[in-house]
Amino acid sequence: GGEAAPVPGGWGGHQSVALAGPPIFVGRCPCSPAAMNRARAMLDALMGPGRDVVEKDEEQAKNKFKDKTVCKGFLIGFCPLDSSLLGGKRTFAVCEKIHSEIMRDQLKNNPDCEELTKRYESLSLQDLEYVCRECEAHISQEKNRIRTDVRRKKPPLPCNVNDRLSAMKREASTMIQKAEAMDDDQIRLKEELTTKANEMLKDREDMLEAETKKAADAQDPEVTCDTCGTAYIGDDGNAVHLKFRIHEAYTQVRERIKELKPRVEENEKAMKDKKEEEYKKKRKADWDKAQEKDGKNGDKKRSRDRSKSKGKDKDKDKDEKEDKDKDKEKDEDKDKDKEKKEDDKDDVKEGDKDKEKDKDKEKDKEKDKEKDK
């Protein structure tokens, strides 16, 4: 209710009004969304994810570091996209995951720390190799830029050289103008001036080329660092760039890759061998189980087969006996047919003999008739 009095200062240079109650800020509120997000990220890093949630399960509270919002690379060493390293530089965005020392301590105190560390090392190696691939692409671009840089190919020449080149050009131009102004009766002198002017221009071009090459050789070459991709000129430039944060960050990243890569490859190979061994054991167990099942079913099947085989044997003997009887009947029929055929042959033979006898009788009769005649 009293009279308001302005108070200098306040948040961000804004003034506040002193009233009989809490202070009222005049102007933009300091709690902007960006400021609130930064504060939230700071609290996440200090207290971990879900800091406002009351954990009923103590074991779950100790495993907050496994949350997907926690950076696994930071837990086992460092994250290359941290704002203190490469995050926010060149084309890299700052890592949005939580970098918390509390989460790191939870991992160290976890009973499965060794196995989890192996898994997180593989994830961390992927991030480290990603930033290195980006660096190699940047190095290639810088070297190509240096190779095609026109300013490096045509460096500035000394003043005395430029003055000499300008004088030669003016003198040649003057000679050409004189030759063009002469009459046709002075054609020989005109040709001499033109020839001398062309020779001077040629000498000027040769001098320009030689001086340009000399200046290019004299200047310090621009070099690209094979570690961080920064371009520098001369030893002084190299000494300065070695102190850059990006060079220190890439040096740290490349050393970490050399450390992790053999270990990760060894762990992956061991994991692969373990999976193959487990697969073989599972296959063997399944095979043994199937064999055991087949054995039980086989006994029942064999008993059924034996009873079936006995019945089949009886049927087979019966069939064989019937076949034998049929064969015997066939043989008897064949014998009968054979005997019949032989009898028929004998009858034919006897008939033939009777016919021959009749013929002989007729012949004898004819002979007797002829005798009588």
KOLRO-188574 format. One record per residue (C-alpha): residue in one letter; x, y, z. Coordinates in steps of 0.02 Angstrom, whole numbers, plus 50000, padded with zeros to 5 digits. Layout:
BEGIN
MARRO residu    xx    yy    zz
MARRO      a     X     Y     Z
...
END
This chain:
BEGIN
MARRO residu    xx    yy    zz
MARRO      g 50000 50000 50000
MARRO      g 50140 50131 50022
MARRO      e 50221 50235 49889
MARRO      a 50333 50136 49771
MARRO      a 50516 50184 49763
MARRO      p 50632 50127 49619
MARRO      v 50783 50024 49670
MARRO      p 50935 50027 49554
MARRO      g 51014 49866 49493
MARRO      g 50913 49706 49493
MARRO      w 50923 49557 49374
MARRO      g 51015 49593 49211
MARRO      g 51019 49781 49245
MARRO      h 50830 49792 49266
MARRO      q 50760 49895 49407
MARRO      s 50643 49828 49539
MARRO      v 50510 49923 49635
MARRO      a 50511 49912 49826
MARRO      l 50338 49881 49893
MARRO      a 50266 49817 50053
MARRO      g 50287 49636 49999
MARRO      p 50395 49531 49881
MARRO      p 50495 49630 49751
MARRO      i 50415 49656 49582
MARRO      f 50535 49656 49433
MARRO      v 50507 49784 49298
MARRO      g 50556 49731 49122
MARRO      r 50601 49558 49054
MARRO      c 50589 49414 49177
MARRO      p 50760 49336 49212
MARRO      c 50683 49161 49212
MARRO      s 50678 49143 49022
MARRO      p 50654 48971 48944
MARRO      a 50838 48963 48893
MARRO      a 50894 49005 49071
MARRO      m 50775 48876 49143
MARRO      n 50841 48743 49023
MARRO      r 51020 48781 49074
MARRO      a 50972 48771 49257
MARRO      r 50882 48607 49227
MARRO      a 51033 48533 49137
MARRO      m 51146 48587 49279
MARRO      l 51033 48504 49408
MARRO      d 51026 48345 49303
MARRO      a 51215 48340 49296
MARRO      l 51230 48366 49483
MARRO      m 51086 48258 49546
MARRO      g 51050 48139 49402
MARRO      p 50891 48107 49302
MARRO      g 50726 48095 49395
MARRO      r 50792 48198 49540
MARRO      d 50615 48253 49585
MARRO      v 50549 48073 49589
MARRO      v 50553 47983 49756
MARRO      e 50629 47812 49724
MARRO      k 50542 47676 49823
MARRO      d 50662 47542 49764
MARRO      e 50837 47573 49831
MARRO      e 50913 47460 49698
MARRO      q 50830 47561 49560
MARRO      a 50897 47721 49636
MARRO      k 51074 47653 49623
MARRO      n 51051 47611 49438
MARRO      k 51004 47784 49375
MARRO      f 51164 47787 49274
MARRO      k 51086 47657 49156
MARRO      d 50955 47783 49100
MARRO      k 50962 47825 48913
MARRO      t 50979 48010 48956
MARRO      v 51150 47980 49036
MARRO      c 51304 47991 48924
MARRO      k 51392 47822 48931
MARRO      g 51554 47890 48859
MARRO      f 51568 48014 49002
MARRO      l 51541 47875 49130
MARRO      i 51697 47779 49074
MARRO      g 51809 47924 49028
MARRO      f 51755 48077 48929
MARRO      c 51631 48128 48796
MARRO      p 51710 48207 48640
MARRO      l 51554 48315 48614
MARRO      d 51566 48394 48786
MARRO      s 51566 48585 48779
MARRO      s 51741 48584 48853
MARRO      l 51807 48481 48706
MARRO      l 51729 48479 48532
MARRO      g 51547 48517 48572
MARRO      g 51493 48679 48487
MARRO      k 51647 48686 48374
MARRO      r 51646 48669 48185
MARRO      t 51493 48564 48140
MARRO      f 51476 48477 48310
MARRO      a 51329 48508 48425
MARRO      v 51352 48497 48613
MARRO      c 51305 48327 48686
MARRO      e 51130 48341 48759
MARRO      k 51148 48192 48876
MARRO      i 51189 48204 49060
MARRO      h 51372 48215 49113
MARRO      s 51365 48178 49299
MARRO      e 51502 48130 49421
MARRO      i 51368 48053 49533
MARRO      m 51318 47935 49392
MARRO      r 51502 47892 49365
MARRO      d 51520 47844 49548
MARRO      q 51362 47737 49536
MARRO      l 51441 47640 49392
MARRO      k 51603 47614 49489
MARRO      n 51507 47546 49640
MARRO      n 51396 47432 49535
MARRO      p 51435 47244 49550
MARRO      d 51423 47227 49359
MARRO      c 51543 47371 49330
MARRO      e 51666 47269 49227
MARRO      e 51537 47201 49105
MARRO      l 51448 47368 49090
MARRO      t 51614 47457 49059
MARRO      k 51652 47340 48914
MARRO      r 51483 47378 48837
MARRO      y 51501 47566 48864
MARRO      e 51678 47565 48791
MARRO      s 51606 47501 48627
MARRO      l 51478 47644 48625
MARRO      s 51610 47772 48669
MARRO      l 51724 47711 48529
MARRO      q 51585 47744 48402
MARRO      d 51574 47927 48458
MARRO      l 51763 47948 48456
MARRO      e 51779 47875 48281
MARRO      y 51636 47985 48221
MARRO      v 51724 48147 48270
MARRO      c 51886 48081 48193
MARRO      r 51798 48046 48027
MARRO      e 51732 48222 48027
MARRO      c 51907 48287 48061
MARRO      e 51980 48187 47916
MARRO      a 51849 48263 47800
MARRO      h 51895 48437 47863
MARRO      i 52081 48404 47834
MARRO      s 52045 48350 47655
MARRO      q 51945 48509 47623
MARRO      e 52082 48620 47695
MARRO      k 52218 48539 47590
MARRO      n 52113 48560 47434
MARRO      r 52083 48743 47477
MARRO      i 52269 48774 47499
MARRO      r 52308 48685 47336
MARRO      t 52186 48793 47237
MARRO      d 52216 48958 47329
MARRO      v 52252 49092 47197
MARRO      r 52331 49208 47324
MARRO      r 52462 49077 47363
MARRO      k 52498 49050 47178
MARRO      k 52514 49238 47144
MARRO      p 52593 49317 47297
MARRO      p 52623 49505 47305
MARRO      l 52787 49563 47225
MARRO      p 52913 49689 47297
MARRO      c 52885 49873 47255
MARRO      n 53043 49892 47150
MARRO      v 52992 49743 47044
MARRO      n 52817 49814 47016
MARRO      d 52893 49982 46968
MARRO      r 53010 49901 46842
MARRO      l 52868 49799 46765
MARRO      s 52758 49954 46750
MARRO      a 52899 50053 46667
MARRO      m 52928 49916 46540
MARRO      k 52744 49910 46498
MARRO      r 52734 50101 46475
MARRO      e 52890 50104 46366
MARRO      a 52822 49964 46254
MARRO      s 52655 50054 46239
MARRO      t 52744 50216 46189
MARRO      m 52842 50126 46053
MARRO      i 52683 50050 45982
MARRO      q 52595 50219 45979
MARRO      k 52744 50298 45887
MARRO      a 52746 50158 45759
MARRO      e 52559 50179 45727
MARRO      a 52580 50368 45703
MARRO      m 52718 50351 45569
MARRO      d 52682 50373 45384
MARRO      d 52692 50233 45260
MARRO      d 52858 50296 45190
MARRO      q 52938 50256 45359
MARRO      i 52886 50076 45356
MARRO      r 53057 50006 45403
MARRO      l 53070 50114 45560
MARRO      k 52890 50070 45599
MARRO      e 52929 49884 45594
MARRO      e 53084 49907 45703
MARRO      l 52985 49999 45838
MARRO      t 52847 49867 45835
MARRO      t 52973 49725 45849
MARRO      k 53065 49812 45992
MARRO      a 52901 49842 46085
MARRO      n 52850 49658 46069
MARRO      e 53021 49601 46131
MARRO      m 53005 49716 46281
MARRO      l 52832 49647 46322
MARRO      k 52900 49470 46311
MARRO      d 53044 49515 46427
MARRO      r 52916 49590 46546
MARRO      e 52815 49427 46549
MARRO      d 52972 49324 46582
MARRO      m 53022 49440 46723
MARRO      l 52847 49433 46799
MARRO      e 52849 49243 46796
MARRO      a 53022 49231 46873
MARRO      e 52985 49358 47010
MARRO      t 52817 49275 47051
MARRO      k 52903 49106 47070
MARRO      k 53037 49185 47178
MARRO      a 52908 49267 47290
MARRO      a 52807 49104 47304
MARRO      d 52963 49008 47354
MARRO      a 53011 49141 47480
MARRO      q 52846 49141 47575
MARRO      d 52807 49014 47711
MARRO      p 52689 48877 47649
MARRO      e 52518 48854 47727
MARRO      v 52508 48683 47811
MARRO      t 52362 48583 47881
MARRO      c 52382 48493 48047
MARRO      d 52352 48306 48027
MARRO      t 52287 48295 48206
MARRO      c 52154 48431 48215
MARRO      g 52141 48498 48036
MARRO      t 52192 48676 48080
MARRO      a 52287 48769 47942
MARRO      y 52438 48874 47995
MARRO      i 52587 48964 47916
MARRO      g 52765 48943 47977
MARRO      d 52836 48884 48142
MARRO      d 52757 49027 48238
MARRO      g 52585 48981 48172
MARRO      n 52616 48799 48218
MARRO      a 52668 48845 48396
MARRO      v 52512 48951 48418
MARRO      h 52392 48819 48349
MARRO      l 52461 48684 48465
MARRO      k 52386 48782 48610
MARRO      f 52212 48786 48532
MARRO      r 52079 48691 48629
MARRO      i 52024 48599 48472
MARRO      h 52200 48530 48446
MARRO      e 52211 48472 48626
MARRO      a 52038 48393 48611
MARRO      y 52082 48296 48453
MARRO      t 52247 48241 48528
MARRO      q 52151 48171 48676
MARRO      v 52022 48089 48562
MARRO      r 52152 48002 48452
MARRO      e 52249 47938 48602
MARRO      r 52087 47871 48677
MARRO      i 52047 47780 48514
MARRO      k 52218 47696 48515
MARRO      e 52183 47640 48693
MARRO      l 52005 47579 48669
MARRO      k 52005 47501 48495
MARRO      p 52112 47345 48532
MARRO      r 52017 47315 48694
MARRO      v 51846 47333 48611
MARRO      e 51897 47217 48467
MARRO      e 51959 47088 48592
MARRO      n 51798 47100 48694
MARRO      e 51691 47084 48537
MARRO      k 51789 46931 48482
MARRO      a 51771 46851 48655
MARRO      m 51584 46889 48654
MARRO      k 51566 46814 48481
MARRO      d 51659 46656 48533
MARRO      k 51551 46644 48688
MARRO      k 51391 46658 48586
MARRO      e 51453 46525 48465
MARRO      e 51497 46410 48610
MARRO      e 51326 46437 48689
MARRO      y 51243 46405 48522
MARRO      k 51340 46242 48501
MARRO      k 51293 46186 48677
MARRO      k 51111 46226 48644
MARRO      r 51115 46131 48480
MARRO      k 51194 45981 48567
MARRO      a 51065 45986 48707
MARRO      d 50924 45995 48580
MARRO      w 51002 45852 48484
MARRO      d 51021 45743 48639
MARRO      k 50842 45782 48690
MARRO      a 50779 45736 48518
MARRO      q 50880 45576 48520
MARRO      e 50812 45529 48691
MARRO      k 50635 45563 48631
MARRO      d 50666 45463 48473
MARRO      g 50735 45320 48581
MARRO      k 50575 45307 48684
MARRO      n 50467 45318 48532
MARRO      g 50582 45194 48445
MARRO      d 50554 45059 48576
MARRO      k 50367 45073 48556
MARRO      k 50384 45077 48370
MARRO      r 50498 44925 48370
MARRO      s 50373 44824 48473
MARRO      r 50235 44875 48353
MARRO      d 50349 44834 48207
MARRO      r 50388 44661 48280
MARRO      s 50204 44618 48297
MARRO      k 50173 44685 48123
MARRO      s 50321 44591 48055
MARRO      k 50257 44427 48130
MARRO      g 50090 44453 48045
MARRO      k 50180 44499 47885
MARRO      d 50288 44342 47898
MARRO      k 50133 44235 47914
MARRO      d 50052 44319 47767
MARRO      k 50214 44302 47672
MARRO      d 50226 44115 47707
MARRO      k 50046 44094 47654
MARRO      d 50076 44192 47496
MARRO      e 50234 44092 47460
MARRO      k 50137 43928 47483
MARRO      e 50001 43988 47368
MARRO      d 50131 44042 47242
MARRO      k 50213 43871 47252
MARRO      d 50048 43784 47225
MARRO      k 50012 43896 47078
MARRO      d 50185 43860 47007
MARRO      k 50158 43674 47031
MARRO      e 49992 43682 46941
MARRO      k 50073 43780 46802
MARRO      d 50211 43649 46789
MARRO      e 50082 43509 46782
MARRO      d 49985 43602 46647
MARRO      k 50146 43626 46551
MARRO      d 50185 43439 46564
MARRO      k 50012 43395 46505
MARRO      d 50027 43514 46358
MARRO      k 50195 43440 46317
MARRO      e 50128 43262 46322
MARRO      k 49980 43313 46216
MARRO      k 50093 43393 46090
MARRO      e 50202 43237 46083
MARRO      d 50047 43128 46060
MARRO      d 49988 43240 45922
MARRO      k 50158 43225 45840
MARRO      d 50151 43036 45853
MARRO      d 49977 43036 45777
MARRO      v 50038 43146 45636
MARRO      k 50184 43031 45607
MARRO      e 50073 42875 45604
MARRO      g 49953 42962 45486
MARRO      d 50096 43003 45371
MARRO      k 50153 42822 45375
MARRO      d 49978 42762 45331
MARRO      k 49970 42885 45188
MARRO      e 50138 42821 45122
MARRO      k 50077 42641 45135
MARRO      d 49919 42687 45040
MARRO      k 50026 42771 44908
MARRO      d 50136 42617 44894
MARRO      k 49983 42506 44875
MARRO      e 49915 42616 44737
MARRO      k 50083 42613 44650
MARRO      d 50086 42422 44661
MARRO      k 49912 42414 44590
MARRO      e 49961 42525 44446
MARRO      k 50112 42417 44413
MARRO      d 50005 42261 44412
MARRO      k 49886 42342 44290
MARRO      e 50028 42385 44174
MARRO      k 50092 42207 44182
MARRO      d 49923 42139 44140
MARRO      k 49913 42256 43992
END
